[in-house]
Amino acid sequence: MQLFKKILIANRGEVAVRIINACSELGIVSAAIYSDADKNSLHVRSADEAYYIGNSQSSESYLNIEKIIQKAIEINADAIHPGYGFLSENGDFIKNVNEAGIKFIGPSYKSVQIMGNKTSARKLMNNFGIPIVPGTIEPIENYEEAENIAKQIGFPIMIKATAGGGGKGMRKISNLAELKKGIDHSKNESQKAFGNSSVYIEKFIENPKHIEVQILADEFGNYLHLYERECSVQRRHQKLLEEAPSSSINDELRNKVTTIAIAAAKAAEYTNAGTIEFLYDQNKNFYFLEMNTRLQVEHPVTEMITGIDIVKEQIKIANGEKLAIKQTDIKINGHAIECRIYAEDAENNFSPSTGKILHHRLPSGNGIRIDRGIDVLSEISIYYDSMLSKLITWGADRNEAISKMKRALGDYQIAGIKTNLNFFFWVLTNDIFLDSSFDNNFLENQFKNDSLNVNSKNEEISYNEISAILGAYLKFAKNVVSPAKNCINQKNNWIGQLYE
């Protein structure tokens, strides 16, 4: 079967580069889009073609459905890959893409409407007998309703966005006095992030772990799981470090949670790649949390232990191909860990850091992978998520993966902005993390701003090195101009477009 000829990637940063690489390996032309803030970004320079889409504000660029689809039509793209975030779980986007005669690389409109919306997903799971966290199965309509539900299930509770994920639109509420403010905060954040202000209520589960299962499903009724990931190292409900497989569950529990995940995907008549997320409590119960109807940020750890390229499988499934692998073919091989490298100051309450990257040295070696959206001179702006890259290590077992990660973190150098590299040294040397007894509250309970004064091995770049780098940058930067609005054959002609 002939694959797509050209895929437009409706995203930016490291995930856009990840998809571009998959397209290249499959012989598919990759078309990037970019905003004003991203005109010199790595994903723009990496793609075969790149097209200006709008102003730096997401609403004018990466969230602008009309502009993206019109551009896909103009360049004769066969398909659109949404990556994660932005429009990846937006049902209206999927519907409009389909109506334009373009293939959406992801699940069907119907599945996203059901599972991409957290309340309808909870209702469906409840109907199929899959355990859900106590709470509402409809969005809350007003403060009075919210107050009544909170009193019924008891505090603490969680206010959550019905659309999207990544910790956005989520807030813990401990008492009635916090309720109205918490709802307003969640609604506002959800509207800004996903264009949808609806929220719902769940009971707050004390000290749970976050366990999730990667699913692949084709259009012929074949369903696979790629085992589970442990994602319990979180800050403000945002995952920071993920690993696969989970060291917290045994084979019996692994079989239980993967069986539930397959049942959930079948209930939704799901196709393509998706992830079923669970809360795992201290009594070894799994509660359905949500389904992410898209590619996950942390998909590389699953790829590392299974040898399956999830992005390529997404493209092949969307192209109408059957899954070429069977469940019995998929085995867990070793252990993988991912650290999300952010532009933020971990010693100052993880405050964001912006500016230009003046020096960027990557770690290397067997079992080390880096998915990145940055390079030297990359501009870290205020407009988008501050994740710079994902550092992934693989080892024959968990201890080896941790050892490799510590070495890789020590070798990774980024200058010009603050990063959380040193923060991960603290995590990887913490006894609670090492013995796998941590839960979702691990950082809240253990990490303090002065924790990085010890166990920190990522060396600062010296003043002389910074001066030399800055001098080279100033000499170089005056020659840089913006890329053309419609850059064709960019891999071959980029130098000519950068310099006059």
C-alpha positions in Angstrom: 0.0 0.0 0.0 1.3 3.4 -1.0 1.9 5.8 2.0 1.0 9.4 2.1 3.1 11.7 -0.1 3.0 14.7 2.1 2.1 15.3 5.8 1.5 18.7 7.3 2.6 18.8 11.0 0.3 21.0 12.9 2.6 21.6 15.8 6.0 22.9 16.9 9.0 22.1 19.0 10.3 18.7 19.8 7.2 16.8 18.8 7.2 18.4 15.4 10.9 17.3 14.9 9.9 13.8 16.1 7.2 13.5 13.5 9.5 15.0 10.8 12.0 12.3 11.5 9.4 9.6 11.2 8.2 11.0 7.9 11.8 11.1 6.6 12.4 7.5 7.4 9.1 6.5 5.7 9.9 8.6 2.6 7.1 11.1 3.2 7.5 14.8 2.6 7.2 16.7 5.8 5.6 20.2 5.9 6.1 22.3 9.0 4.2 25.4 10.0 5.5 28.2 12.1 4.6 31.5 13.9 6.6 34.7 14.2 8.2 33.4 17.4 9.3 30.2 15.7 10.6 31.5 12.4 14.1 30.2 13.1 13.2 27.2 15.1 14.6 23.7 14.7 11.4 22.2 13.5 11.3 24.7 10.7 14.8 24.0 9.6 14.4 20.2 9.9 11.3 19.9 7.7 11.3 19.5 3.9 8.9 22.4 3.6 7.9 25.1 6.1 5.1 27.6 5.9 4.3 30.8 7.9 0.9 30.4 9.7 0.4 33.5 11.8 1.4 35.6 14.8 3.0 34.3 17.9 -0.2 34.0 19.9 -1.4 30.4 19.6 -4.9 31.5 18.7 -3.4 33.1 15.5 -1.2 30.2 14.6 -1.1 26.7 16.1 -4.7 26.9 17.3 -6.1 28.5 14.2 -8.1 25.7 12.5 -9.0 27.6 9.4 -5.5 28.7 8.6 -4.0 25.3 9.2 -6.5 23.5 7.0 -6.3 26.1 4.3 -2.5 25.8 4.2 -2.8 22.0 4.0 -5.1 22.3 1.0 -2.7 24.9 -0.7 0.3 22.6 -0.4 -1.6 19.4 -1.4 -0.9 17.7 1.9 -2.5 14.2 2.1 -2.6 14.1 5.9 -2.2 16.2 9.0 -0.4 15.0 12.1 -1.4 17.1 15.2 1.3 16.0 17.6 0.2 16.6 21.2 -1.3 19.7 22.8 -2.8 22.5 20.6 -5.5 20.9 18.4 -4.6 17.3 18.9 -7.8 16.4 20.8 -10.0 19.1 19.3 -13.1 17.4 17.7 -13.9 20.4 15.5 -10.4 20.3 14.0 -10.7 16.6 13.2 -14.1 17.1 11.7 -13.0 20.0 9.5 -9.9 18.1 8.4 -12.0 15.2 7.3 -14.5 17.4 5.5 -11.6 19.0 3.6 -10.7 15.5 2.3 -7.5 15.3 4.3 -6.6 12.4 6.5 -6.3 13.1 10.2 -3.5 11.0 11.8 -5.2 10.0 15.0 -8.5 8.6 16.2 -11.9 9.2 14.6 -14.0 12.3 15.4 -16.5 10.0 17.2 -13.8 8.5 19.5 -12.3 11.9 20.4 -15.8 13.3 21.1 -16.3 10.5 23.6 -12.8 9.9 25.1 -11.3 13.3 24.5 -14.0 14.8 26.7 -13.2 13.6 30.2 -16.8 13.5 31.4 -18.2 11.5 28.5 -15.3 9.2 28.8 -16.1 8.6 32.5 -19.7 8.0 31.6 -18.7 5.4 29.0 -16.3 3.6 31.3 -18.9 3.5 34.1 -21.4 2.0 31.7 -18.9 -0.8 30.8 -18.1 -1.6 34.4 -14.6 -0.1 34.4 -13.8 1.5 37.8 -13.8 5.3 37.8 -12.9 7.8 40.5 -16.0 9.0 42.4 -17.3 12.3 41.0 -19.4 13.8 38.3 -20.0 12.3 34.8 -21.3 15.6 33.5 -19.7 19.1 33.5 -20.7 21.2 36.5 -23.2 23.9 35.6 -22.9 26.3 38.5 -21.4 26.9 41.9 -24.4 25.6 43.8 -24.2 22.2 42.0 -20.5 22.1 42.6 -21.0 22.7 46.3 -23.6 20.0 46.6 -21.4 17.4 44.9 -18.4 18.4 46.9 -20.4 17.9 50.1 -21.7 14.6 48.9 -18.3 12.9 48.0 -16.3 14.8 50.6 -13.2 17.0 50.5 -10.6 17.1 49.2 -11.8 17.2 45.6 -10.2 17.9 42.2 -11.6 20.4 39.7 -10.6 19.2 36.2 -11.0 20.4 32.6 -13.2 18.3 30.4 -10.9 18.9 27.5 -7.1 18.6 27.2 -4.6 17.4 29.8 -1.1 18.1 30.9 -2.2 19.4 34.3 -3.9 22.4 32.8 -7.3 23.4 34.2 -6.7 21.2 37.2 -7.0 22.3 40.8 -7.1 20.6 44.2 -9.8 22.0 46.5 -9.6 21.3 50.3 -12.7 23.1 51.6 -15.8 25.1 50.6 -14.0 28.4 51.0 -11.6 27.5 48.1 -14.3 26.2 45.8 -15.5 29.2 43.8 -12.0 30.5 43.2 -10.8 27.1 42.2 -13.6 26.6 39.7 -12.9 30.1 38.2 -9.2 29.3 37.9 -9.7 26.0 36.3 -12.3 27.4 33.8 -10.0 30.3 32.8 -7.0 28.1 32.4 -8.9 25.5 30.4 -10.4 28.1 28.1 -6.9 29.6 27.3 -5.3 26.2 26.8 -8.0 24.3 25.0 -10.7 26.7 23.9 -13.2 25.0 26.3 -14.0 26.1 29.8 -16.0 23.1 30.9 -14.9 21.5 34.1 -16.0 18.5 36.3 -15.3 17.2 39.8 -13.5 14.1 41.1 -12.8 12.9 44.5 -9.1 13.5 45.4 -7.5 10.0 45.8 -4.9 10.2 48.6 -1.3 9.2 47.7 -2.0 7.5 44.4 0.4 6.4 41.6 -0.1 7.4 38.0 0.0 4.3 35.8 -0.9 4.5 32.1 -1.1 2.0 29.2 -0.2 2.6 25.6 -2.7 1.4 23.1 -2.5 0.8 19.3 -5.6 -0.1 17.3 -6.2 -0.3 13.5 -9.4 0.1 11.5 -9.8 -3.7 11.2 -10.6 -4.3 14.9 -7.1 -5.3 16.0 -6.1 -3.9 19.5 -2.6 -4.0 21.1 -1.2 -2.8 24.3 2.5 -1.8 24.6 2.5 -2.3 28.4 2.5 0.4 31.0 4.3 3.5 32.0 4.9 5.0 35.5 4.3 8.7 35.5 4.1 9.6 39.2 6.9 12.2 39.4 4.7 15.2 38.9 4.8 18.9 39.7 1.4 20.7 39.8 -0.1 17.7 38.0 2.4 17.9 35.2 4.5 14.9 34.5 8.3 15.5 34.8 9.8 12.0 34.8 8.4 8.9 33.3 9.6 5.3 33.1 8.6 2.0 31.5 7.8 -0.5 32.7 6.5 0.5 36.2 8.6 -0.9 39.0 5.6 -0.6 41.3 3.4 -3.5 39.9 4.0 -7.2 39.4 3.0 -9.3 36.3 -0.4 -10.1 37.8 -1.3 -6.4 38.2 0.3 -5.7 34.8 -2.0 -8.2 33.2 -5.0 -6.7 35.1 -4.4 -3.1 34.0 -3.5 -3.8 30.4 -6.7 -6.0 30.1 -8.8 -3.1 31.5 -7.0 -0.7 29.0 -7.8 -2.9 26.0 -11.5 -3.1 27.2 -11.6 0.7 27.5 -10.3 1.2 24.0 -12.7 -1.3 22.5 -15.6 0.3 24.3 -14.7 3.6 22.6 -14.3 1.8 19.2 -10.9 3.5 19.3 -8.3 3.5 16.4 -4.7 4.7 16.1 -2.5 5.5 19.2 -4.0 6.3 22.5 -3.2 6.1 26.2 -5.5 5.0 29.0 -4.5 6.6 32.3 -5.2 5.1 35.8 -4.8 6.1 39.4 -3.4 3.2 41.3 -4.2 3.5 45.0 -2.5 2.0 48.1 -5.0 -0.9 48.1 -3.8 -1.9 44.6 -7.0 -0.7 42.9 -6.9 0.8 39.4 -9.3 3.7 38.7 -9.8 5.0 35.1 -8.6 8.5 35.0 -8.8 9.6 31.4 -7.8 8.6 27.9 -5.4 10.8 25.9 -6.6 10.5 22.4 -3.2 11.4 20.9 0.5 10.8 20.9 1.8 11.1 24.5 4.8 13.3 25.4 6.3 10.2 27.1 5.9 7.8 24.3 9.7 7.3 23.8 10.1 5.2 27.0 7.6 2.7 25.5 9.4 2.7 22.2 12.7 2.0 24.0 11.4 -1.1 25.8 9.4 -2.5 22.9 11.3 -1.5 19.8 8.0 -0.2 18.2 8.0 3.2 16.6 4.7 4.6 17.7 4.7 7.6 15.3 5.3 5.4 12.3 2.5 3.1 13.4 0.2 6.1 13.7 1.0 7.1 10.1 0.5 3.5 8.8 -2.8 3.0 10.7 -4.1 6.4 9.4 -3.1 5.2 5.9 -5.5 2.3 6.2 -2.9 -0.4 7.0 -3.4 -3.4 9.4 -1.2 -3.7 12.4 1.7 -5.9 11.3 2.5 -7.0 14.8 0.6 -9.3 17.3 0.3 -9.0 21.0 2.4 -12.1 21.5 5.2 -10.4 19.5 5.5 -7.6 22.0 7.9 -8.2 25.0 9.3 -5.9 27.6 13.0 -5.5 27.0 14.9 -3.6 29.7 13.9 -0.4 31.4 13.7 3.2 30.1 13.4 6.6 31.8 12.5 10.0 30.4 13.3 13.4 31.9 11.5 16.4 30.5 14.0 19.3 30.3 12.3 22.6 30.8 13.4 26.2 30.7 12.7 27.0 34.3 14.4 27.7 37.6 13.9 24.8 39.9 15.6 26.7 42.8 13.0 29.5 42.4 9.7 27.7 42.5 10.2 26.5 38.9 9.7 29.9 37.5 9.9 30.1 33.7 13.1 31.2 32.0 13.2 32.9 28.6 15.9 34.1 26.3 18.3 32.7 23.7 20.2 29.5 24.0 23.9 30.4 23.6 25.4 27.0 24.1 24.0 23.5 23.6 26.0 20.3 24.1 24.2 17.0 23.9 25.1 13.9 25.8 25.7 10.8 23.8 26.4 7.0 24.3 24.7 3.7 24.1 21.1 3.7 25.4 20.8 7.5 25.3 18.2 9.3 23.2 17.3 13.0 23.0 14.1 14.3 21.4 14.6 18.0 21.1 13.1 21.2 19.6 16.1 23.4 20.3 19.5 24.2 19.1 22.1 26.9 19.6 20.5 30.4 19.1 17.0 29.0 19.7 14.7 31.6 21.2 12.7 30.5 24.3 9.7 32.8 24.2 6.8 33.5 26.6 4.2 32.2 24.1 4.5 28.4 24.4 5.2 25.6 26.7 8.7 25.8 28.1 9.8 22.2 27.4 13.1 22.2 25.6 13.8 18.5 25.0 13.3 15.0 26.4 16.3 13.1 27.6 15.7 9.3 27.5 17.9 6.5 28.7 17.6 2.7 28.3 19.2 0.0 30.5 19.0 -3.7 30.9 17.3 -2.9 34.2 16.1 0.1 36.2 19.4 0.6 38.0 21.3 0.8 34.7 18.8 3.2 33.2 19.1 5.4 36.2 22.9 5.3 36.1 22.9 6.2 32.4 20.5 9.1 33.1 22.7 10.5 35.8 25.7 10.5 33.4 23.7 12.0 30.5 22.4 14.8 32.7 25.9 15.6 33.8 27.0 15.7 30.1 24.1 17.8 28.9 24.9 21.5 28.8 22.5 24.4 28.0 23.6 28.0 28.5 21.7 31.3 28.1 18.6 30.2 30.1 17.8 28.4 33.3 16.9 24.7 33.1 15.8 22.0 35.4 18.7 19.6 34.6 20.0 19.7 38.2 16.6 19.0 39.6 16.7 15.6 38.1 19.9 14.7 39.9 18.0 15.3 43.1 15.2 13.0 41.9 17.6 10.2 40.8 19.4 10.2 44.1 16.4 10.3 46.4 15.8 7.1 48.4 12.1 7.2 47.9 12.4 7.4 44.2 15.1 4.7 44.1 13.0 2.2 46.1 9.9 3.0 44.0 7.8 3.9 47.0 7.0 7.4 45.6 3.5 8.5 44.6 2.0 11.5 42.8 2.7 13.7 45.9 6.4 12.8 45.9 7.7 16.2 44.9 5.1 18.2 46.9 6.2 16.3 50.0 9.9 15.9 49.4 11.3 18.7 47.3 12.3 22.1 48.7 13.9 25.1 47.0 17.2 24.4 48.7 17.2 20.7 47.8 19.5 21.4 44.8 22.3 22.5 47.0 23.3 18.9 47.2 23.6 16.0 44.7 24.0 18.5 41.9 26.5 17.5 39.3 25.6 19.5 36.1 28.4 22.0 35.9 27.8 25.7 35.1 29.4 27.0 31.9 32.2 29.3 32.8 32.2 33.1 32.3 34.9 32.8 29.6 32.9 30.2 27.8 29.8 32.3 27.9 31.7 35.3 26.6 33.2 33.4 23.7 29.8 31.9 22.8 28.1 35.3 23.0 30.8 36.9 20.8 30.3 34.2 18.2 26.6 34.7 18.4 26.7 38.4 17.9 28.9 38.0 14.9 26.6 35.3 13.5 23.2 36.8 14.3 23.6 40.0 12.3 23.5 37.9 9.2 20.4 36.0 10.1 17.1 36.9 8.4 13.7 35.4 8.6 12.9 32.4 6.4 10.7 32.9 3.4 7.0 32.5 4.1 6.8 29.5 1.8 10.1 27.6 2.1 10.3 24.7 -0.3 13.0 22.0 -0.2 14.2 23.5 3.0 16.8 20.8 3.8 18.7 21.6 0.6 18.2 25.4 0.5 18.1 26.5 4.2 21.6 28.1 4.2 20.7 30.2 1.2 17.5 31.3 3.0 19.2 32.2 6.2 22.0 34.3 4.7 21.9 37.1 2.2 
